C-alpha cells in the first residue's frame, strides 16, 4: 500500500492517478508550485504526494466526487484549479 497525506491508498488508486492525462496533473502541480512560492514555499513539504492524495479524496465542492474524476475535461480541470486556488487564498473550498 502507498501512504499519502490522506491515509493509505492501494496500487489500484495510484494507477488511476497515473492514468489521467499528465498534462492536467502537471498543470495543477505547476499552479500549486506557484501558490506555494508566493506563500513562502514551505521547506520539506512533499507537494506531489499531497496532490496525489488530494486528487483521490472526495470533495464537497465537487458534489462528493474526487478531483481526479472530474479533471478529464477542460472545464473540470479548470474547476479543480479554481478550487485549489481558493484553498490557497484561505477561502473555504
C-alpha positions in Angstrom: 0.0 0.0 0.0 1.1 3.5 -0.7 0.8 6.1 2.1 -0.4 9.7 1.4 -1.2 12.7 3.5 -4.8 11.4 3.5 -4.0 7.9 4.6 -3.3 4.7 2.7 -4.3 4.1 -0.9 -3.8 0.9 -2.7 -2.0 0.4 -6.0 -5.2 0.5 -8.0 -6.0 4.0 -6.7 -2.4 5.1 -7.5 -2.7 3.7 -11.0 -5.9 5.8 -11.5 -3.8 9.0 -10.9 -1.2 7.8 -13.3 -3.8 7.0 -15.9 -5.2 10.6 -16.0 -3.7 12.9 -18.6 -0.4 14.1 -17.3 -1.0 17.5 -18.8 -3.9 18.0 -16.3 -1.9 16.8 -13.3 1.1 18.7 -14.4 -0.9 21.9 -14.9 -2.3 21.6 -11.4 1.1 20.8 -10.0 2.7 23.9 -11.7 -0.2 26.1 -10.3 0.3 24.7 -6.8 4.1 25.3 -7.0 3.3 28.9 -7.9 0.9 29.3 -5.0 3.5 27.8 -2.6 6.3 30.0 -3.8 4.0 33.1 -3.4 3.3 32.0 0.2 6.8 31.2 1.2 7.4 27.7 -0.2 7.5 25.7 3.0 10.6 23.5 3.2 10.1 19.8 3.5 6.6 19.8 2.1 6.0 16.9 -0.4 3.7 18.7 -2.8 3.4 15.8 -5.3 2.4 13.3 -2.6 -0.1 15.7 -1.1 -1.6 16.4 -4.6 -1.9 12.7 -5.4 -3.8 12.1 -2.1 -6.0 15.2 -2.6 -6.9 14.2 -6.2 -8.2 10.8 -4.8 -10.2 12.3 -1.9 -14.0 13.1 -2.5 -14.7 16.8 -2.1 -17.9 18.6 -1.2 -17.3 21.3 -3.8 -17.4 18.6 -6.5 -20.6 17.1 -5.1 -18.7 14.3 -3.4 -16.7 13.4 -6.5 -12.9 13.1 -6.5 -10.9 15.8 -8.3 -9.2 13.0 -10.4 -12.7 12.0 -11.7 -13.6 15.5 -13.0 -10.3 16.7 -14.4 -10.6 14.8 -17.6 -12.3 17.7 -19.4 -11.1 21.2 -19.8 -14.0 22.6 -17.7 -13.4 20.0 -15.0 -9.7 20.7 -14.9 -10.3 24.5 -14.5 -12.9 23.8 -11.8 -10.2 21.8 -9.9 -7.6 24.5 -10.4 -10.0 27.2 -9.1 -10.8 25.0 -6.1 -7.2 24.8 -5.2 -6.6 28.5 -5.7 -9.5 29.3 -3.4 -7.9 26.9 -0.8 -4.6 28.6 -1.3 -6.1 32.0 -0.7 -7.7 30.9 2.5 -11.2 30.9 1.2 -13.5 28.0 2.1 -13.4 25.4 -0.6 
